[in-house]
Every structure is written in structure tokens, then in C-alpha cells.
Amino acid sequence: MRHRHLNHQRFTLAAIDDIISRGKWQDWADLRAAALADPSLFDKIECICRRRTVDPYAQRHHFWLNYVREKRTPA
């Protein structure tokens, strides 16, 4: 899926929000792989999700925020 804010395959804040909000399974898998390869993306994902989780129905953002927090927790 080509996301409206994803320019030259860079994950901007707007692109990440678009992927989380409107993306399909493969888009999420691509975002996960990119974040695992470049952990600085976890900061961007967290920034986007923290602002959206005030809405209890923003389940996708709640999921990603929990995922980021789990990945940052030392094993």
C-alpha cells in the first residue's frame, strides 16, 4: 500500500500515523521490520501513539504503544 505521507520510503511521523491508522497486515509487518532494523523509529511510533491513545477506541495506536514499550523493556 502506498501511503500518502511516505516519501522515498522514509518513515515520517505522518507516514507512521497513516500506516498505523489505515495500513493492512503487510504494512504493519514492514513498519515492524523497519523499527527493528532502526530502533530510532520506536521513538517516532511512541510519539504518534501517545497522542492518539486518549481515545479508547484508537485500538491500533494502543496496540503499537504497548508493542514499543514491550520492546524497550529489558529482558
Helices and strands as residue ranges (DSSP letters): H 13-22, H 25-37, H 40-52, H 59-72
